Amino acid sequence: KEVKDFIVKLLKDKANDKIVRKNGHVVRNGLQSTGDFYLTNINNICNKVGRYLKLVHCGTDLFSSEPIKELLLAGEYLDGRIPSERPSSLAAKLAPYYDYTQYHAHAGKKEEFWNMAFVKKILHDVNNQTLTKLEAAWQLGVTEDMISTALMVDKKDPDFNLTLKLYLENNYGNEQQFWTELSTM
């Protein structure tokens, strides 16, 4: 249980950790930035702590303990972007507040996700090319298409709000045809 609590604290505090680059990966206090972040880091920490426990406690297998099994299951949910069944589950507690899957599973405010301040900062970073769409999508737990769509929502399409004057100037038709277009009815 103590090992599980230690790992949970590390995973929850990952945003406040010092960032270091090592072998092409971002490492935060021993946590490695990978596609399967939770399972990789839970396994890495358990392997390291497990070696010590085998020496001290005569062969105790950390992976067979119930708390670590529960932690690994939560890691599978989070890495697999699977909604947790209960808001009180370990996966829901470990998930960052901006994880799309867990947010929709428990928040009940589905339309507000894209208006969250942190989500808007990530989208701003994508617009400024500080983050790629893939990086932003992975962080939020969405697809690149969803990122693209969210970015397009804020952009106005000049052809969408076509005035009568522009309609006539672009030779799309005459004034009578303009008023029968579906977009102007």
TORLOLUM-391969 format. One record per residue (C-alpha): residue number from 1; residue in one letter; x negated, z, y. Coordinates in nm, 4 decimals, always signed. Layout:
BEGIN
atom num:NUM&residuo:a&px:X&pz:Z&py:Y
...
END
This chain:
BEGIN
atom num:1&residuo:k&px:+0.0000&pz:+0.0000&py:+0.0000
atom num:2&residuo:e&px:-0.2837&pz:+0.0830&py:+0.2418
atom num:3&residuo:v&px:-0.4452&pz:-0.2566&py:+0.1797
atom num:4&residuo:k&px:-0.1113&pz:-0.4310&py:+0.2393
atom num:5&residuo:d&px:-0.0613&pz:-0.2391&py:+0.5664
atom num:6&residuo:f&px:-0.4157&pz:-0.3299&py:+0.6761
atom num:7&residuo:i&px:-0.3567&pz:-0.7008&py:+0.6055
atom num:8&residuo:v&px:-0.0160&pz:-0.6960&py:+0.7786
atom num:9&residuo:k&px:-0.1784&pz:-0.5445&py:+1.0884
atom num:10&residuo:l&px:-0.4515&pz:-0.8110&py:+1.0886
atom num:11&residuo:l&px:-0.1978&pz:-1.0925&py:+1.0542
atom num:12&residuo:k&px:+0.0359&pz:-0.9539&py:+1.3209
atom num:13&residuo:d&px:-0.2479&pz:-0.8942&py:+1.5691
atom num:14&residuo:k&px:-0.4009&pz:-1.2393&py:+1.5251
atom num:15&residuo:a&px:-0.2985&pz:-1.3507&py:+1.8751
atom num:16&residuo:n&px:-0.5043&pz:-1.0734&py:+2.0367
atom num:17&residuo:d&px:-0.8222&pz:-1.1302&py:+1.8369
atom num:18&residuo:k&px:-1.1520&pz:-1.2706&py:+1.9573
atom num:19&residuo:i&px:-1.1826&pz:-1.6399&py:+1.8652
atom num:20&residuo:v&px:-1.5016&pz:-1.7670&py:+1.6986
atom num:21&residuo:r&px:-1.5729&pz:-2.1150&py:+1.5531
atom num:22&residuo:k&px:-1.7338&pz:-2.1192&py:+1.2080
atom num:23&residuo:n&px:-1.7874&pz:-2.4281&py:+0.9893
atom num:24&residuo:g&px:-1.5344&pz:-2.6314&py:+1.1862
atom num:25&residuo:h&px:-1.2614&pz:-2.3662&py:+1.1545
atom num:26&residuo:v&px:-1.1391&pz:-2.1094&py:+1.4026
atom num:27&residuo:v&px:-1.2052&pz:-1.7590&py:+1.2722
atom num:28&residuo:r&px:-1.0379&pz:-1.4545&py:+1.4262
atom num:29&residuo:n&px:-1.1676&pz:-1.1201&py:+1.3026
atom num:30&residuo:g&px:-1.2126&pz:-1.2659&py:+0.9582
atom num:31&residuo:l&px:-0.8885&pz:-1.4674&py:+0.9638
atom num:32&residuo:q&px:-0.9390&pz:-1.8379&py:+0.9081
atom num:33&residuo:s&px:-0.7273&pz:-2.1052&py:+1.0763
atom num:34&residuo:t&px:-0.6035&pz:-2.3300&py:+0.7951
atom num:35&residuo:g&px:-0.2899&pz:-2.5219&py:+0.7029
atom num:36&residuo:d&px:-0.1855&pz:-2.2447&py:+0.4659
atom num:37&residuo:f&px:-0.2893&pz:-1.9669&py:+0.7015
atom num:38&residuo:y&px:-0.1094&pz:-1.6723&py:+0.5433
atom num:39&residuo:l&px:-0.1898&pz:-1.7333&py:+0.1759
atom num:40&residuo:t&px:-0.5526&pz:-1.8254&py:+0.2478
atom num:41&residuo:n&px:-0.6161&pz:-1.5133&py:+0.4520
atom num:42&residuo:i&px:-0.4228&pz:-1.2762&py:+0.2253
atom num:43&residuo:n&px:-0.6193&pz:-1.4068&py:-0.0744
atom num:44&residuo:n&px:-0.9537&pz:-1.3901&py:+0.1113
atom num:45&residuo:i&px:-0.9018&pz:-1.0312&py:+0.2235
atom num:46&residuo:c&px:-0.7707&pz:-0.9209&py:-0.1166
atom num:47&residuo:n&px:-1.0708&pz:-1.0792&py:-0.2890
atom num:48&residuo:k&px:-1.3133&pz:-0.8986&py:-0.0576
atom num:49&residuo:v&px:-1.1389&pz:-0.5624&py:-0.0749
atom num:50&residuo:g&px:-1.0679&pz:-0.6127&py:-0.4451
atom num:51&residuo:r&px:-1.4390&pz:-0.6332&py:-0.5289
atom num:52&residuo:y&px:-1.4892&pz:-0.2923&py:-0.3728
atom num:53&residuo:l&px:-1.1850&pz:-0.1416&py:-0.5450
atom num:54&residuo:k&px:-1.3023&pz:-0.2638&py:-0.8869
atom num:55&residuo:l&px:-1.6297&pz:-0.0757&py:-0.8375
atom num:56&residuo:v&px:-1.4710&pz:+0.2452&py:-0.7089
atom num:57&residuo:h&px:-1.1478&pz:+0.2588&py:-0.9112
atom num:58&residuo:c&px:-1.2734&pz:+0.1246&py:-1.2442
atom num:59&residuo:g&px:-1.1229&pz:-0.2211&py:-1.2486
atom num:60&residuo:t&px:-0.8056&pz:-0.1912&py:-1.0386
atom num:61&residuo:d&px:-0.6615&pz:-0.5409&py:-0.9889
atom num:62&residuo:l&px:-0.5333&pz:-0.5629&py:-0.6339
atom num:63&residuo:f&px:-0.3351&pz:-0.8822&py:-0.6999
atom num:64&residuo:s&px:-0.1224&pz:-0.7136&py:-0.9656
atom num:65&residuo:s&px:-0.0005&pz:-0.4394&py:-0.7298
atom num:66&residuo:e&px:+0.3588&pz:-0.4652&py:-0.6039
atom num:67&residuo:p&px:+0.2703&pz:-0.4380&py:-0.2308
atom num:68&residuo:i&px:+0.0263&pz:-0.7320&py:-0.2571
atom num:69&residuo:k&px:+0.2770&pz:-0.9363&py:-0.4612
atom num:70&residuo:e&px:+0.5309&pz:-0.8762&py:-0.1831
atom num:71&residuo:l&px:+0.2725&pz:-0.9799&py:+0.0772
atom num:72&residuo:l&px:+0.1859&pz:-1.2986&py:-0.1137
atom num:73&residuo:l&px:+0.5561&pz:-1.3872&py:-0.1396
atom num:74&residuo:a&px:+0.5920&pz:-1.3420&py:+0.2370
atom num:75&residuo:g&px:+0.2859&pz:-1.5662&py:+0.2809
atom num:76&residuo:e&px:+0.4500&pz:-1.8353&py:+0.0672
atom num:77&residuo:y&px:+0.7644&pz:-1.8188&py:+0.2823
atom num:78&residuo:l&px:+0.5683&pz:-1.8449&py:+0.6058
atom num:79&residuo:d&px:+0.3243&pz:-2.1177&py:+0.4979
atom num:80&residuo:g&px:+0.6069&pz:-2.3140&py:+0.3322
atom num:81&residuo:r&px:+0.8294&pz:-2.2726&py:+0.6407
atom num:82&residuo:i&px:+1.1021&pz:-2.1234&py:+0.4221
atom num:83&residuo:p&px:+1.3601&pz:-1.9121&py:+0.6071
atom num:84&residuo:s&px:+1.3572&pz:-1.5522&py:+0.4903
atom num:85&residuo:e&px:+1.6874&pz:-1.4195&py:+0.3617
atom num:86&residuo:r&px:+1.6887&pz:-1.0994&py:+0.5657
atom num:87&residuo:p&px:+1.5697&pz:-1.0197&py:+0.9165
atom num:88&residuo:s&px:+1.4163&pz:-0.7028&py:+0.7718
atom num:89&residuo:s&px:+1.2034&pz:-0.8939&py:+0.5173
atom num:90&residuo:l&px:+0.8257&pz:-0.8846&py:+0.5353
atom num:91&residuo:a&px:+0.8153&pz:-1.2595&py:+0.6094
atom num:92&residuo:a&px:+1.0465&pz:-1.2122&py:+0.9089
atom num:93&residuo:k&px:+0.8344&pz:-0.9218&py:+1.0332
atom num:94&residuo:l&px:+0.5091&pz:-1.1165&py:+0.9968
atom num:95&residuo:a&px:+0.6364&pz:-1.4388&py:+1.1552
atom num:96&residuo:p&px:+0.5475&pz:-1.4921&py:+1.5188
atom num:97&residuo:y&px:+0.8524&pz:-1.4938&py:+1.7459
atom num:98&residuo:y&px:+0.7958&pz:-1.8635&py:+1.8148
atom num:99&residuo:d&px:+0.8100&pz:-1.9719&py:+1.4475
atom num:100&residuo:y&px:+1.0942&pz:-2.2254&py:+1.4457
atom num:101&residuo:t&px:+1.2083&pz:-2.1578&py:+1.0894
atom num:102&residuo:q&px:+1.2296&pz:-1.7813&py:+1.1178
atom num:103&residuo:y&px:+1.3716&pz:-1.8032&py:+1.4716
atom num:104&residuo:h&px:+1.6609&pz:-2.0151&py:+1.3496
atom num:105&residuo:a&px:+1.7115&pz:-1.8024&py:+1.0416
atom num:106&residuo:h&px:+1.7618&pz:-1.4835&py:+1.2422
atom num:107&residuo:a&px:+1.7887&pz:-1.5345&py:+1.6179
atom num:108&residuo:g&px:+2.1353&pz:-1.6886&py:+1.6307
atom num:109&residuo:k&px:+2.0410&pz:-1.8602&py:+1.9594
atom num:110&residuo:k&px:+1.9382&pz:-2.1950&py:+1.8179
atom num:111&residuo:e&px:+1.9544&pz:-2.3935&py:+2.1400
atom num:112&residuo:e&px:+1.7254&pz:-2.1547&py:+2.3276
atom num:113&residuo:f&px:+1.4152&pz:-2.2092&py:+2.1123
atom num:114&residuo:w&px:+1.2839&pz:-2.4992&py:+2.3212
atom num:115&residuo:n&px:+1.3420&pz:-2.3018&py:+2.6423
atom num:116&residuo:m&px:+1.1186&pz:-2.0106&py:+2.5401
atom num:117&residuo:a&px:+0.8258&pz:-1.9662&py:+2.7811
atom num:118&residuo:f&px:+0.5588&pz:-1.9861&py:+2.5107
atom num:119&residuo:v&px:+0.7119&pz:-2.3004&py:+2.3591
atom num:120&residuo:k&px:+0.7184&pz:-2.4617&py:+2.7033
atom num:121&residuo:k&px:+0.3475&pz:-2.3706&py:+2.7474
atom num:122&residuo:i&px:+0.2649&pz:-2.5405&py:+2.4188
atom num:123&residuo:l&px:+0.4580&pz:-2.8522&py:+2.5236
atom num:124&residuo:h&px:+0.2756&pz:-2.8457&py:+2.8575
atom num:125&residuo:d&px:-0.0568&pz:-2.8318&py:+2.6706
atom num:126&residuo:v&px:+0.0473&pz:-3.1344&py:+2.4638
atom num:127&residuo:n&px:+0.1368&pz:-3.3231&py:+2.7835
atom num:128&residuo:n&px:-0.2069&pz:-3.2367&py:+2.9246
atom num:129&residuo:q&px:-0.3694&pz:-3.3371&py:+2.5947
atom num:130&residuo:t&px:-0.5134&pz:-2.9877&py:+2.5463
atom num:131&residuo:l&px:-0.3300&pz:-2.9774&py:+2.2126
atom num:132&residuo:t&px:-0.2368&pz:-3.2651&py:+1.9868
atom num:133&residuo:k&px:+0.1206&pz:-3.3083&py:+1.8724
atom num:134&residuo:l&px:+0.0087&pz:-3.2176&py:+1.5211
atom num:135&residuo:e&px:-0.1522&pz:-2.8906&py:+1.6360
atom num:136&residuo:a&px:+0.1523&pz:-2.7970&py:+1.8411
atom num:137&residuo:a&px:+0.3869&pz:-2.8866&py:+1.5559
atom num:138&residuo:w&px:+0.1902&pz:-2.6739&py:+1.3099
atom num:139&residuo:q&px:+0.1827&pz:-2.3758&py:+1.5445
atom num:140&residuo:l&px:+0.5582&pz:-2.3862&py:+1.6088
atom num:141&residuo:g&px:+0.6526&pz:-2.4818&py:+1.2536
atom num:142&residuo:v&px:+0.8173&pz:-2.8130&py:+1.3446
atom num:143&residuo:t&px:+0.7451&pz:-3.1831&py:+1.2919
atom num:144&residuo:e&px:+0.5535&pz:-3.4069&py:+1.5306
atom num:145&residuo:d&px:+0.8777&pz:-3.5990&py:+1.5897
atom num:146&residuo:m&px:+1.0432&pz:-3.2801&py:+1.7110
atom num:147&residuo:i&px:+0.7538&pz:-3.2259&py:+1.9534
atom num:148&residuo:s&px:+0.7885&pz:-3.5856&py:+2.0782
atom num:149&residuo:t&px:+1.1620&pz:-3.5416&py:+2.1271
atom num:150&residuo:a&px:+1.1150&pz:-3.2129&py:+2.3126
atom num:151&residuo:l&px:+0.8636&pz:-3.3825&py:+2.5434
atom num:152&residuo:m&px:+1.1028&pz:-3.6716&py:+2.6120
atom num:153&residuo:v&px:+1.3888&pz:-3.4414&py:+2.7114
atom num:154&residuo:d&px:+1.2159&pz:-3.3582&py:+3.0391
atom num:155&residuo:k&px:+1.1342&pz:-3.7197&py:+3.1230
atom num:156&residuo:k&px:+1.3891&pz:-3.9283&py:+3.3061
atom num:157&residuo:d&px:+1.4414&pz:-4.2832&py:+3.1910
atom num:158&residuo:p&px:+1.4767&pz:-4.4976&py:+3.5061
atom num:159&residuo:d&px:+1.6911&pz:-4.7507&py:+3.3180
atom num:160&residuo:f&px:+1.9297&pz:-4.4827&py:+3.1925
atom num:161&residuo:n&px:+2.0851&pz:-4.3994&py:+3.5316
atom num:162&residuo:l&px:+2.1237&pz:-4.7561&py:+3.6439
atom num:163&residuo:t&px:+2.2851&pz:-4.8028&py:+3.9813
atom num:164&residuo:l&px:+2.5078&pz:-5.0984&py:+4.0644
atom num:165&residuo:k&px:+2.2382&pz:-5.2267&py:+4.2974
atom num:166&residuo:l&px:+1.9698&pz:-5.2208&py:+4.0209
atom num:167&residuo:y&px:+2.2162&pz:-5.3735&py:+3.7729
atom num:168&residuo:l&px:+2.2717&pz:-5.6692&py:+4.0035
atom num:169&residuo:e&px:+1.9011&pz:-5.6975&py:+4.1036
atom num:170&residuo:n&px:+1.7923&pz:-5.7131&py:+3.7379
atom num:171&residuo:n&px:+2.0569&pz:-5.9795&py:+3.6664
atom num:172&residuo:y&px:+2.2228&pz:-5.7780&py:+3.3909
atom num:173&residuo:g&px:+2.5592&pz:-5.9126&py:+3.5059
atom num:174&residuo:n&px:+2.8014&pz:-5.9013&py:+3.7968
atom num:175&residuo:e&px:+2.9815&pz:-5.6068&py:+3.9570
atom num:176&residuo:q&px:+3.2898&pz:-5.6438&py:+3.7367
atom num:177&residuo:q&px:+3.0730&pz:-5.6371&py:+3.4213
atom num:178&residuo:f&px:+2.8880&pz:-5.3299&py:+3.5502
atom num:179&residuo:w&px:+3.2125&pz:-5.1309&py:+3.5660
atom num:180&residuo:t&px:+3.3040&pz:-5.2284&py:+3.2086
atom num:181&residuo:e&px:+2.9714&pz:-5.1109&py:+3.0631
atom num:182&residuo:l&px:+3.0172&pz:-4.8124&py:+2.8289
atom num:183&residuo:s&px:+2.7581&pz:-4.6125&py:+3.0214
atom num:184&residuo:t&px:+2.9613&pz:-4.6336&py:+3.3444
atom num:185&residuo:m&px:+3.3067&pz:-4.5622&py:+3.2033
END
